[in-house]
């Protein structure tokens, strides 16, 4: 492998601008879905110190099934419409949860998780799975960005949706 993942930026947006091309380069030419998703989660976890868990749930047999991830062991199966992941998949929308304890029906896989963003992976209007990223903090990733008190915001939404869209077209 020629690709070396490195992050030199200090703002969250700059980090995304650095890592997304690196992820694309890392998975280029590799046909194995599991390997590509595993490397994607590894890059996300390495790039953002406040990410406590990053992973994929893949749709199979009408439920989300745990796929490649980085972090603590996780729930294996999630029904459509259940928890943050099931809600994102069912609505086909990104869901940002500043405080998971306030999300109705939140599924506790990791008691340390405090905030979460889940992005659906959609191809030809069909949900293939979701990208789930958790933080054990309520605070922003970017210490310079004191206006944001949530670990996840519109910057994360924009870039994670871009990444999920690219993955759906090039990796799935």
N, C-alpha and C positions, 0 to 999 in steps of 0.2 A: 504494500500500500504506500502510495506516494503522499497521500493527504495527511497533513498534520493539523489538528484542530488547535487553533490559538485564538485568543480574544485579547485585543489590545485597547478596546474602547472602554469608556467609563459610563456612557449613557446607555439605557436599555435599548433605545432605537438604533444606536450605532452597533451595539452587540448583535442585534438581529440582522442588520445589514452585513455584518461580517460572517455570521454563522450560516445563514441560509445558502449563500454560494458554496460554502465549505461542505454543507450537507449534500447539496446537489453533486458536487465533485466526488464526495465520498461514496455515494451510491451509484454513480455513473458506471454503467457497464455490468453491474451486478444484477442478476435476474431474481435472486432469492428474496422474497418478500420479508421473511422473518429477519434475515440478516440486515436488510435495509432499514427496517423499522427499529431494530435493536440499536443500530448505529445512530439513528436519528434521536432516539431517546437519550443515548449516552451524551451526545453533543448538547442537547438542551439542558441536561442535568449539570454538565460541566460548565456551561457558559453562564449559568445563573445560580450563584451561590444560595439564594433563598428558595430554589426549587428543591423540595423534599422528595417529590415523586413525579416522574414523567413516564407516560406509557400509552399504549394503545389498547383499546377494546375493539375487537373485530366482530361484526355481525355474523352469526351462524345459528341455524335452527331457531330463528326468530328471537334471539337474545344476544346480548353483547357478551363475548367471551374474552377473558384476559389474554392479551398478546404480549409482545416484547415490552419491557419496562425497566426502569432504573429506580430503585428505592426499596422500601420495606415490602414484604409480602402483601398481596392485595386480594380483594374479593375476586372470585373467579368468574361468576356469572351475574349479569345484571339484566333484569327484565326491561323491555321497552317502557318508557314513561316513569321508571323508578330511579330515584336519586338524580344527581346532576348529570351523569353520563346518559342514563336512559331518557331523561328529559331532552337533552341536546339531540340525541338520535331521533327521538319521536318527532320533535318540532323542526328538525333539520336546521337548527340555529345554534350559534355560539352562545354559551351560557357562562357569564362571569359571576362568581359568588364571592363577595368580599368577606363574608363570615359564614362558613359552612354550618355553624350551629343555628343559624337563622333560616336556612333553606328547608322548606317543608319536605319531609321524606328523605333527607340526606342519609346516605348509607355510610356508616362509619367503618371504613377499612383500616384507617390509621388514626388513632386517637390524637396524634400530634398535628394532623392536618387542620389548618385554620381557614385557608382561602383556596379557591380553585377556579380554573378556567377549563372548559371542555369545548372542543371544536369538532363538529361533525366532518367526516370525510365522505364526500358525495361524488358519485360519478354517474352520469346519465340520469340524474335526478333520483338515484338510489343511494341510500346510506350504506356504506361499506363498513363503517366503524366510527370510532371517535378517538381524538387525541386528547388525553386528560393530563393536566399539569397542576400539581398541588404545591402549596407552600405551608410551612409550619409557622408562618408569620402573617400578621395582618398588614405589615408595613410594606412600602414600595421597595422594589428591587433597586431602584435608582436613588441613592442618597441625595443626589443633586435635585431630584424632582420632588421637592417637599410638598407640592400641591396635591400629590396623590397619596392617599393613605392606604389604598388597596394594593395588595401584591400584584394584582392583574388589572389591566385597564385597556383602553382603546388601542394603545400601542401594541400590547400583546395580541389583542384581537386581530388587528390588521395583519401583523406578520405571521401569526400562527394560522390564520385563515389562508394567507398566501402560501405558506408551506403545505398545509393540508390539501389545498387545491392542486399544487404541483405534484404532491405525492399521489393523489388520486389519478392523475393523468400519466404519470411517468413510472410509478412503482407498483401500483395495484394492477 
